[in-house]
Amino acid sequence: MTGDATRTEALGRPLPGRKPTEPGTEPGTEPGADGPGPDGNGRAPAPPAGPDGKAGRGSGERRRGRRDRKAAFAVAAIAAAGVATAAALGVGGGSGGGKSASALPPKTTEVTRQTLKDGQTEDGELGFGPSTTATNRLPGTITHLPESGDRITRGKELFEVDGKPVSLMYGSRPAYRDLRSGMEGHDVLQLERNLRALGYDGFTVDDEYTADTADAVEEWQDDLGLAETGTVPLGQVVFAPGAVRVESLAAGEGDPTGPGRKVLTYTGTEKAVTVKLDAADQRLAKKGAEVSMELPDNSTVKGRVSKVSTVIEPGEQGEDPTTKVEVVIDLKGAKAQKTADDYALASVDVTFTAGTRKDVLTVPVTALLALREGGFGVEVVKGGTSSYVPVETGLFADGRVEVSGNGLTEGTLVGVPK
């Protein structure tokens, strides 16, 4: 069989190809542009390998996540190289033709069966997750504030205006209106759930604010020393998903305040990890996905992605803003939380898995050959001859690629560069 072949490296750099020879023809003597490579056999030496081992955490060193990101571009880079240097292999019928032993590849490797994982490691910050700002909705003066680090639970005072407590209640929807008899909605349901959890009864927990609800509210107001109106004015309650930890204060006791004035910021009470991904890596950010995290003491804990959001980071010194994907990861289980409690704030390595393929045939990415008619193939070596076999590629990970093709089985020998 005659034609040209171009072998492609893992990151899409095309290696100089060599033209398959007919029996009795010496390799490297074919006329034309596709002459022998620098090593004399038509294959260029592989580029020097990068430093092995885990990258340091210093500001002048590259972290492991930066190196691993290169693998994410393997598919696009290889495809681009294949289009640019498509080889005239003439692989009719999908099996290719035999070739004399003198033209065999300089090195071979076996097709292996394994599980491939598309993983990537990124820098994360261990803390309590992103912070939220608590904004006052009442006119008056700030008369009491918590301290940074305080933990506030359901029904407790978050801050105080004119001597009246602003209470924390649990719920996903922020307060946006006064609540009174005759109203309906999810915010009514949130209020009633909290009243019941605080021990008040005599009403049905639903989304209707009835006279019975108003009676329970009056009882709650009496316990807090508030006017017993049966109506909850906007600003008397702050809803948060759960218990909160005060992160910082944005006001001081004695400061005048009013609707829209920032009072404090808060986070959740359990340790969490925050990662900011480039927009191109959004495939990694799947809510509910499990991740692995390496702490500063080299211990490993598991986590689960709990929140994914897009944030815009302002540019510095005239640069354009950048879009980031902010990922919040909850630590799984009491053991992980206890391990993380040893660190107030810390940098951690977070390993995401975007895809997994179990029990598939794989070859090194460097074994792929770009075909003139499109797609990829491998050079199968058997005895003293070799042939080109078109393959379908699947998942790329860790320098290997999932392949399937006519006659490919575990243990099949394929050609690779030196």
Beta strands, then each sheet from edge to edge (+ up, - down):
strand 1: 6-7
strand 2: 107-110
strand 3: 112-127
strand 4: 132-135
strand 5: 140-144
strand 6: 151-152
strand 7: 157-161
strand 8: 164-170
strand 9: 237-240
strand 10: 244-249
strand 11: 256-257
strand 12: 262-267
strand 13: 272-278
strand 14: 290-294
strand 15: 300-313
strand 16: 322-331
strand 17: 346-364
strand 18: 369-370
strand 19: 376-382
strand 20: 385-397
strand 21: 400-404
strand 22: 413-416
sheet 1: 1+ 18- 19+ 20- 21+ 17- 3+ 13- 16+ 15- 14+
sheet 2: 1+ 18- 19+ 22- 2+
sheet 3: 4+ 12- 10+ 6-
sheet 4: 9+ 8+ 7- 5+ 11-
end
